[in-house]
């Protein structure tokens, strides 16, 4: 069982839709998709570019491609640009 870990993610416009991906400078690639609550992708509430602090775990569904999973029932925590910078500075991970 993979443990959940804190991760800063951001909403981006991708292929005509809104998707969520990790911010750079963390343990996971910025190309790794994040499966999360649809509320985080609702542009009437959170504009594209909004940063969030989530508890995510790396997973794959039955041997499919890997992705980060965030439980849909978790509270949504919005990060200001300054909060995101502080988080990334304090929890910077070296990617091998």
NORKAUR-V356517 format. One record per helix or strand of 2 or more residues. SS is the DSSP state (alpha for helix, beta for strand). FROM is the first residue (numbers start at 1). TO is the last residue. Records with the same first field share a line. If there is no record, write none. Layout:
SS->FROM-TO ; FROM-TO
This chain:
beta->5-14 ; 17-22 ; 33-35 ; 51-60 ; 66-69 ; 77-79
alpha->38-41 ; 81-90
